[in-house]
Amino acid sequence: MSKAPTSTILAIAIVLIVVAGIAGYFVGQTAAPAATVTVTAPLATVTTTVVSTVTVTATPAPTTPPPVAKFKIAVVSDIGGRGDLSFNDMAFKGADEAARDFGLEVLEFISKTEADYIPNLRTAALDPNIKLIVGVGFLLSEALVEVALEFPNKYFAGIDTDCQEKIVKTKYPDKYPLPNLLDIKYEEHKGSALVGALGCLLAIHYNYPHIGAVLGIEIPVLWKFEIGYKWGCNWAVEWFRKNFPAEYEAKSRIAGNLLATDPKSRVLWTYTGTFSDITKGYLAAKEMYAKRAVAVYNIAGPLGLGINQAVEEIVKPLGLTMGPPFWIGVDANQDWINPGFVVASMMKRVDKGVYYATYLVLIGKFEEVVRKYKGVLLLGIGTEIEGVLMEGISVSTLADLDEFIEMGVTAEKLLGKPVLPMPPAEIKRRVKEMRDSVPSWIWAAVAELERLIREGEVQVPLPLTEDDVKYWRGILG
Amino acid sequence: MRPLKSSVVGVLTRLVEASLALAIGLAISAVLIAVYGYDPARAFYWLFYGGFGTWSLLFDTLAYATPLMLTGAAFAVCASTGMFNIGVEGQAYMGAIGAVALGGLLASQLPELAPAALPLALAGSAGLGALWALGPAVLKVLRGVHEVISSIMFNWMAFYTAMYLVRGPLMNPARPEMSISVVPQARFPVLFRGSILTNSIYVAVAISILAYLVLRMTRLGFEMRLVGSNPDAARYAGVSVSRTTLVAYLLSGAIAGLGGGLIVVGRPPVWSIYGTLGNVVNVGFDGIGVSMIAANNPAAVVLSSILIGGLWNGSRFMEPYAGVCSELSRAVIGLIVLALSVPGVLRMLRRRTVLELTVAALSAFVLRTFGVLRRGLGRWSS
């Protein structure tokens, strides 16, 4: 045998000791910083401008007092970190904006794998200057609960997480709701109703029989999208009948118009059973466009690229520069992905969620809000928390486009490869041209529905159980 | 066995080699970090602080190292028998599946089995890992199919099979984005509050040392090493090469399976497999690096896995505290691991053909990259 096993062990042991020694040397030099910071917090984006002064005290340091330390917030990303043009980027955007408005500092903890969640959250919580830790994405739920229990003096917020209702309530019922943990969730059903109405009116206007929805795996969150979308379509038909009775009669007689379609099959919908297989999104969308759906709503994250592919196949040979057919974006403003063919996006403002959570910490009302709302901050249309407007759901507008193009430009720099399909100015021009080509009464109808939802005059159904969904499918198809 | 004097020389040689490799790895990384406009000294400070700086960080490092010990030992066992078990990755997936199937599904369906859930889960992972190794092993013994090629294929089969199971029969109905969790009786207790380290590390260390002892002290181990260094001589000495090959491969598969299983039963907070396989992916490929650094010695693997675990754990600190973007920090760790395994690779070169090694290294590299890519694509959103 040519190998000397003991020697290998010894050698590696020595290397380890050397490494540990170097680390130990450096560790000896660190000092735990701590400080008292005064922050003035103007919440710029809210209707009632609240200016408040907060004093944040961190644990006193055992070692030499460092120079003034800043109040910090930490964002612990889902796998991948920056550059995903979705949840992570949105969360960082919100944190950056909060940092700018409130004079804070943001620390980014990137999770390389799911195994990094707890260590990253804990590392952030151990930093004496970090007061608020935001976990991005519902996969962090368990980890957030564990670490929030361990650090009662730190605030934790989870985007889209289900910590309090699903985990704390069942595992630690005596601690429910955990006072330092906030689930930030969104009223996706309301946003979906808006784009459902939009799609439906497009079909009526352009004489198409259907609208479509490509969904991911059938989980309760997606029911909200599905039923909201169908409900929105129904509302739009009623709206059209009321406002344009003559046209309603005429269009109802045109074969191939949505109004002539059986009410229960107006919306074509498919659960693809995946959130990652883009091909399945393509195939599902292709079938819908073949049945002449005017727009297909992406309710499956990355599968939107498959929907886009299906649209491209139809419009490229025809040389079209704008829809119909369209598709509808989700979560972020996806209008720039294929300008002219994404009619609008149902935006879930993850950035606002991070911003509001920071704000609640700054005005010292975090725990109060947790108690009042059982640990869940539900952001939607017209949501008002503690007298402050905190909206988290909206349909994309032309004005929104800039900041998302900006996000694409940053991602391009980060990834070192092109992300945007064309120069920003060209994107804006095409999106504007497309939006102008859609009749203004359609946009007005969507705006009206938004107002009605905001003022509580209509209630978008919120299916939470399988029975709810069955009931609504029985009505809406 | 060598005489004492040459052993001492051996230690010194290894030491010089390893230090040189580490120095070179750090130097190249430093250049890379500087080229991207960051401060290498700060980056390395936080890297090592994050890995070894405080007790709780050190415990986390040990937790990161735990599954790597087993996948590393698994690779080392096969390498000692002269084979490249690139399949440790797939065997680890199946091991994780085995733990969930027996320690989660079975134990929750049959509550009377719950007290024995932990041994069940471990048996399930070792068994399924070995079963997954059976394919390439039989193909090699009966048909002479090269184990690198077949085990790469088996890795992909394992990936899709595991993905199907996690999102299908083993799915957690309440949390469809992950598999069901193993029952509480099948979970290793956390060793220290404030760390993710569990008792599972004892299992990993024991198995690695056991593997070493089997290789060094038993007849089977001797036969394995004999086959590894010279199959013809082994055959001439009356050793059944095919039997030894088969046994070594199955042993390796079982250990790798345990490595995957320990991720499920030995790591808070979910005690299950994510739908992306994200918490299991790459544990095998990292194990290959760990084994290379340890010159394919299963006992030395314990130490090298702590080193690699520490690097991965510490790399989390490079972005928030030294500003180094996460992609670069990943590249830096890759570079250091690569540099550290060069001596091991060179030593293996004496025995294997250049072509074989290149194929093995390239495929490991490509697969690992794919693993990262897939994980990115498999992200759950909406």
Interface residues (C-beta under 8 A of the other chain):
Chain A: M1 S2 K3 A4 P5 T6 S7 T8 I9 L10 A11 I12 A13 I14 V15 L16 V18 V19 A20 I22 A23 G24 F26 V27 T30 A74 D78 I79 G80 G81 R82 D84 S86 F87 L107 E108 F109 I110 K112 T113 E114 A115 D116 Y117 I118 P119 N120 R122 T123 A124 L126 G137 F138 L139 E142 A143 V145 E146 E150 K166 G216 I217 I219 L222 F275 S276 N298 I299 A300 G301 P302 V330 D331 L414
Chain B: M1 R2 S6 S7 V8 G10 V11 T13 R14 L15 E17 A18 S19 L22 Y45 F48 Y49 G50 G51 F52 G53 T54 S56 D60 Y64 R167 A174 R175 P176 E177 M178 R193 G194 I196 Y212 R216 R225 S229 I263 R267 P268 P269 V270 Y274 T276 G278 N279 V281 N282 I293 A294 A295 N296 N297 A299 A300 L303 S304 I306 L307 G310 W312 N313 S315 R316 F317 E319 P320 Y321 C325 S326 R330 R350 R375 G376 L377 G378 R379 W380 S381 S382
